[in-house]
Amino acid sequence: MSAMNDVMTAAARRAGERMPRTVAAADGEVLLFDTVGSTNTVARELIAGGRRIAVIATDEQTAGRGRLDHTWSSAAGESFTVSFAIVVPRAVATDASVNGWLQMIAGLSALDALDGVVRHGTRAEACDDVRANSATRMRDDADGLGDAMPCDDADGPDNAALQLKWPNDIFCDGKKLGGILAEMVFPPDDPQSVALIFGIGLNIAVPADRLPTAQATSLQLHWRLDGTTDDVRDAIAAKIVAALRSRIAWFVADPRGDARDLLAETRGVCWTLGHDVEAHFTDGSTLRGIAVALNDDASLTIRDVDGNVRIVRTADVGVLG
């Protein structure tokens, strides 16, 4: 027990030194490790043990997980590998008519944060700004999070720099910048609540020749950002904390009303809509077609080659073109 306490103390001290903005923004413990298997696993175990965790970050992740058990590893100094925990009423988290939006809120919060960071950097390509302002974005708050200005040649979602690929990926200029894994944990001392854990992985300074696939990208390939990877991680994490808190509070206050606003917003930044896609399901089956609609419950409608439509709620959906 003493050894574990020493590890936690060292992780908290490390976070205070290297993620000061995140510590200031968080409502709960912030821990930064040198290396862990999975930040989501650490967060889940600590919350299940009764600790009030807000953020778990690591320099290196060796056994990270994505949807459908995909892996996500990271090397020190190259990636943003952070899990965020926030408590919501169990009735909201388990309501299938609205709980699909919780994953979308995590993605939108990541866009909010990236907007707030990269809009102060210099575009590594011709466009100096971040992405088209395609829908009503996050409500103004004290942290000043909001939209970047549109690119001069942006005339629709295909030209927007930062978007979401349904249901859990963050895209930049049509390539995967990162992903999100959402999990629920039931705190032992609060039967009416659920802790949501959002593990967010972003390629920050991964060299082009080290990207895992040709469809992946890294933030440094699109923007020239000031500061170290530590600085960038701290800035993004602090803004995600603020965005999650604001967005979740709005959602919990009026889930169905806020879902209507989220639907309009997410449609405007959804890379998947209108593209040929292939959905991979947990039973090993696949579905090819066109993503034609994002629905009221955050599900996706796909129309296959025969004109049949299918509503998809849980799948890994790849964009084919």
PAVEX-704518 format. One line per field, with one value per residue (C-alpha): residue number from 1; residue in one letter; x, y, z. Coordinates in nm, 2 decimals, m for minus. Layout:
# PAVEX-704518
seq: c(NUM:...);
type: c(A:...);
xx: c(X:...);
yy: c(Y:...);
zz: c(Z:...);
END
This chain:
# PAVEX-704518
seq: c(1:2:3:4:5:6:7:8:9:10:11:12:13:14:15:16:17:18:19:20:21:22:23:24:25:26:27:28:29:30:31:32:33:34:35:36:37:38:39:40:41:42:43:44:45:46:47:48:49:50:51:52:53:54:55:56:57:58:59:60:61:62:63:64:65:66:67:68:69:70:71:72:73:74:75:76:77:78:79:80:81:82:83:84:85:86:87:88:89:90:91:92:93:94:95:96:97:98:99:100:101:102:103:104:105:106:107:108:109:110:111:112:113:114:115:116:117:118:119:120:121:122:123:124:125:126:127:128:129:130:131:132:133:134:135:136:137:138:139:140:141:142:143:144:145:146:147:148:149:150:151:152:153:154:155:156:157:158:159:160:161:162:163:164:165:166:167:168:169:170:171:172:173:174:175:176:177:178:179:180:181:182:183:184:185:186:187:188:189:190:191:192:193:194:195:196:197:198:199:200:201:202:203:204:205:206:207:208:209:210:211:212:213:214:215:216:217:218:219:220:221:222:223:224:225:226:227:228:229:230:231:232:233:234:235:236:237:238:239:240:241:242:243:244:245:246:247:248:249:250:251:252:253:254:255:256:257:258:259:260:261:262:263:264:265:266:267:268:269:270:271:272:273:274:275:276:277:278:279:280:281:282:283:284:285:286:287:288:289:290:291:292:293:294:295:296:297:298:299:300:301:302:303:304:305:306:307:308:309:310:311:312:313:314:315:316:317:318:319:320:321);
type: c(M:S:A:M:N:D:V:M:T:A:A:A:R:R:A:G:E:R:M:P:R:T:V:A:A:A:D:G:E:V:L:L:F:D:T:V:G:S:T:N:T:V:A:R:E:L:I:A:G:G:R:R:I:A:V:I:A:T:D:E:Q:T:A:G:R:G:R:L:D:H:T:W:S:S:A:A:G:E:S:F:T:V:S:F:A:I:V:V:P:R:A:V:A:T:D:A:S:V:N:G:W:L:Q:M:I:A:G:L:S:A:L:D:A:L:D:G:V:V:R:H:G:T:R:A:E:A:C:D:D:V:R:A:N:S:A:T:R:M:R:D:D:A:D:G:L:G:D:A:M:P:C:D:D:A:D:G:P:D:N:A:A:L:Q:L:K:W:P:N:D:I:F:C:D:G:K:K:L:G:G:I:L:A:E:M:V:F:P:P:D:D:P:Q:S:V:A:L:I:F:G:I:G:L:N:I:A:V:P:A:D:R:L:P:T:A:Q:A:T:S:L:Q:L:H:W:R:L:D:G:T:T:D:D:V:R:D:A:I:A:A:K:I:V:A:A:L:R:S:R:I:A:W:F:V:A:D:P:R:G:D:A:R:D:L:L:A:E:T:R:G:V:C:W:T:L:G:H:D:V:E:A:H:F:T:D:G:S:T:L:R:G:I:A:V:A:L:N:D:D:A:S:L:T:I:R:D:V:D:G:N:V:R:I:V:R:T:A:D:V:G:V:L:G);
xx: c(0.00:0.28:0.45:0.12:0.07:0.43:0.34:0.02:0.20:0.47:0.21:0.02:0.34:0.44:0.10:0.14:0.48:0.40:0.02:m0.05:m0.34:m0.51:m0.47:m0.62:m0.91:m0.99:m1.24:m1.07:m0.73:m0.49:m0.22:0.06:0.26:0.58:0.43:0.11:m0.06:m0.38:m0.49:m0.86:m0.77:m0.59:m0.88:m1.14:m0.95:m0.90:m1.26:m1.39:m1.16:m1.33:m1.08:m1.21:m1.02:m1.05:m0.76:m0.51:m0.23:0.08:0.40:0.39:0.10:0.19:m0.15:m0.41:m0.74:m0.98:m1.33:m1.37:m1.04:m0.83:m0.49:m0.35:0.00:0.21:0.57:0.69:0.70:0.49:0.13:m0.16:m0.27:m0.52:m0.83:m1.10:m1.35:m1.68:m1.98:m2.33:m2.67:m2.71:m3.05:m2.90:m2.60:m2.83:m3.11:m3.06:m3.27:m3.00:m2.69:m2.53:m2.47:m2.23:m1.97:m2.04:m1.99:m1.65:m1.56:m1.70:m1.51:m1.19:m1.27:m1.34:m1.00:m0.81:m0.97:m0.86:m0.50:m0.43:m0.60:m0.30:m0.05:0.05:m0.10:0.17:m0.01:m0.16:m0.46:m0.38:m0.70:m0.85:m1.19:m1.52:m1.77:m2.04:m2.29:m2.37:m2.06:m2.00:m2.18:m1.94:m1.79:m1.53:m1.25:m1.31:m1.34:m1.50:m1.46:m1.15:m1.22:m1.30:m1.04:m1.08:m1.15:m1.38:m1.73:m1.85:m1.76:m1.51:m1.29:m1.31:m0.98:m1.10:m1.40:m1.54:m1.57:m1.87:m1.87:m1.53:m1.25:m1.10:m1.01:m0.79:m0.80:m0.96:m0.71:m0.73:m0.57:m0.69:m0.97:m1.18:m1.28:m1.57:m1.64:m1.87:m1.77:m2.01:m1.86:m1.88:m2.03:m2.29:m2.55:m2.73:m2.43:m2.20:m1.85:m1.79:m1.43:m1.32:m0.98:m0.86:m0.55:m0.41:m0.10:0.08:0.44:0.45:0.68:0.52:0.73:0.61:0.24:0.06:m0.13:m0.14:m0.48:m0.33:m0.19:m0.02:m0.09:0.26:0.20:m0.07:0.02:0.34:0.28:0.48:0.61:0.70:0.47:0.42:0.29:0.06:m0.08:m0.14:m0.32:m0.54:m0.62:m0.72:m0.96:m1.11:m1.18:m1.35:m1.54:m1.66:m1.78:m1.98:m2.12:m2.21:m2.38:m2.60:m2.68:m2.77:m3.00:m3.21:m3.10:m3.36:m3.35:m2.97:m2.97:m3.15:m2.87:m2.60:m2.76:m2.74:m2.39:m2.25:m2.41:m2.20:m1.87:m1.93:m1.68:m1.87:m2.19:m2.22:m1.92:m1.90:m1.85:m1.79:m1.93:m1.76:m1.98:m1.88:m2.02:m1.77:m2.03:m1.99:m2.21:m2.11:m2.31:m2.34:m2.38:m2.69:m2.81:m2.72:m3.02:m3.19:m3.03:m2.68:m2.71:m2.60:m2.82:m2.64:m2.80:m2.66:m2.61:m2.96:m3.12:m3.19:m3.13:m3.00:m2.96:m2.61:m2.56:m2.24:m1.98:m1.64:m1.73:m1.45:m1.48:m1.40:m1.42);
yy: c(0.00:0.24:0.17:0.25:0.57:0.67:0.61:0.82:1.10:1.11:1.11:1.40:1.60:1.53:1.66:1.97:2.05:1.96:2.01:2.31:2.45:2.11:2.08:2.43:2.35:2.00:1.91:1.61:1.44:1.49:1.22:1.21:0.89:0.81:0.50:0.29:0.01:0.21:0.54:0.43:0.11:0.32:0.56:0.28:0.10:0.41:0.52:0.17:0.19:0.51:0.78:1.10:1.11:1.38:1.33:1.05:1.12:0.94:1.01:0.65:0.41:0.05:m0.13:0.13:0.02:0.16:0.06:m0.31:m0.38:m0.20:m0.10:0.25:0.28:0.59:0.69:0.96:1.31:1.23:1.18:1.31:1.01:1.13:1.00:1.23:1.13:1.31:1.20:1.21:1.08:0.71:0.78:0.99:0.76:0.45:0.61:0.46:0.74:1.00:0.84:0.81:1.18:1.14:1.00:1.28:1.54:1.40:1.44:1.79:1.88:1.77:1.99:2.28:2.23:2.18:2.50:2.69:2.57:2.56:2.89:3.05:2.86:2.89:2.67:2.45:2.47:2.76:2.82:3.01:2.92:2.61:2.51:2.63:2.75:2.50:2.50:2.64:2.56:2.55:2.81:3.10:3.05:3.20:3.01:3.17:2.85:2.88:2.87:2.93:3.15:2.97:2.92:3.15:2.86:2.67:2.62:2.30:2.01:1.86:2.17:2.19:2.11:1.95:1.71:1.40:1.06:0.88:0.77:0.82:0.95:1.30:1.38:1.66:1.74:1.40:1.19:1.04:1.26:1.07:0.86:0.83:0.54:0.58:0.37:0.37:0.30:0.28:0.46:0.24:0.51:0.67:0.43:0.72:0.82:0.69:0.80:0.84:0.79:0.93:0.81:1.05:0.98:1.24:1.23:1.55:1.52:1.18:1.20:1.12:0.81:0.67:0.71:0.38:0.40:0.62:0.75:0.88:1.22:1.42:1.78:1.90:1.82:2.08:2.35:2.50:2.52:2.71:2.52:2.16:1.86:1.90:2.26:2.14:1.85:2.07:2.34:2.08:1.88:2.20:2.30:1.96:1.96:2.29:2.19:1.86:2.02:2.29:2.06:1.78:2.03:2.16:1.80:1.67:1.98:1.90:1.58:1.58:1.96:1.96:1.66:1.86:2.13:1.86:1.69:2.02:2.09:1.74:1.72:2.02:1.87:1.50:1.37:1.05:1.19:1.16:0.92:0.56:0.36:0.01:m0.08:m0.36:m0.52:m0.71:m1.04:m1.01:m0.90:m0.59:m0.34:m0.12:0.17:0.55:0.73:0.93:1.06:1.13:1.05:1.20:0.93:0.99:0.67:0.66:0.56:0.38:0.30:0.00:m0.06:m0.22:0.09:m0.07:0.15:0.03:0.22:0.16:0.23:0.04:m0.04:0.06:0.27:0.33:0.59:0.44:0.75);
zz: c(0.00:0.08:m0.25:m0.43:m0.23:m0.34:m0.70:m0.67:m0.49:m0.76:m1.04:m0.87:m0.82:m1.19:m1.30:m1.09:m1.25:m1.61:m1.65:m1.43:m1.64:m1.63:m1.26:m1.22:m1.44:m1.30:m1.03:m0.89:m0.90:m1.20:m1.23:m1.48:m1.52:m1.71:m1.86:m1.81:m2.00:m2.05:m1.90:m1.92:m1.72:m1.45:m1.43:m1.41:m1.13:m0.93:m0.96:m0.87:m0.57:m0.45:m0.57:m0.72:m1.04:m1.30:m1.54:m1.60:m1.84:m1.94:m2.14:m2.28:m2.33:m2.40:m2.41:m2.50:m2.64:m2.90:m3.00:m3.08:m2.90:m3.15:m3.00:m2.94:m2.82:m2.78:m2.75:m2.50:m2.65:m2.95:m2.84:m2.63:m2.42:m2.16:m2.00:m1.85:m1.59:m1.52:m1.31:m1.45:m1.32:m1.38:m1.53:m1.81:m1.87:m1.91:m2.12:m2.46:m2.63:m2.54:m2.41:m2.75:m2.74:m2.45:m2.68:m2.93:m2.65:m2.59:m2.96:m2.97:m2.65:m2.82:m3.12:m2.89:m2.72:m3.05:m3.19:m2.88:m2.92:m3.29:m3.37:m3.19:m3.40:m3.77:m4.03:m4.18:m4.52:m4.71:m4.49:m4.17:m3.98:m3.84:m3.99:m4.12:m3.86:m3.97:m3.69:m3.35:m3.14:m2.77:m2.56:m2.47:m2.13:m1.90:m2.07:m2.40:m2.59:m2.93:m3.30:m3.51:m3.82:m4.14:m4.41:m4.71:m4.94:m4.71:m4.85:m4.67:m4.44:m4.69:m4.66:m4.28:m4.12:m3.80:m3.80:m3.63:m3.79:m3.64:m3.37:m3.21:m3.43:m3.47:m3.83:m3.97:m4.34:m4.41:m4.21:m3.86:m3.60:m3.30:m3.13:m2.83:m2.61:m2.38:m2.07:m1.77:m1.41:m1.12:m0.82:m0.51:m0.28:m0.52:m0.66:m0.84:m1.05:m1.32:m1.39:m1.76:m1.87:m2.21:m2.32:m2.59:m2.80:m3.04:m3.26:m3.16:m3.28:m3.45:m3.75:m4.09:m4.13:m3.79:m3.85:m3.83:m4.16:m4.47:m4.34:m4.01:m3.95:m3.67:m3.55:m3.62:m3.99:m4.01:m3.76:m3.63:m3.25:m3.00:m2.69:m2.61:m2.64:m2.27:m2.33:m2.60:m2.40:m2.10:m2.31:m2.49:m2.17:m1.97:m2.25:m2.28:m1.90:m1.93:m2.24:m2.10:m1.78:m1.97:m2.23:m1.99:m1.75:m2.04:m2.14:m1.80:m1.74:m2.05:m2.23:m2.51:m2.57:m2.58:m2.81:m3.07:m3.06:m3.06:m3.36:m3.56:m3.45:m3.51:m3.85:m3.94:m3.84:m3.92:m4.18:m4.22:m4.37:m4.75:m4.78:m4.88:m4.56:m4.43:m4.09:m3.89:m3.62:m3.31:m3.46:m3.75:m4.01:m4.23:m4.40:m4.70:m4.82:m4.79:m4.46:m4.52:m4.18:m3.82:m3.61:m3.30:m3.07:m3.23:m3.43:m3.80:m4.10:m4.38:m4.72:m4.89:m5.26:m5.29:m5.14:m4.80:m4.50:m4.17:m3.84:m3.68:m3.31:m3.23:m3.50:m3.63:m3.94:m4.19:m4.46:m4.80:m5.02);
END
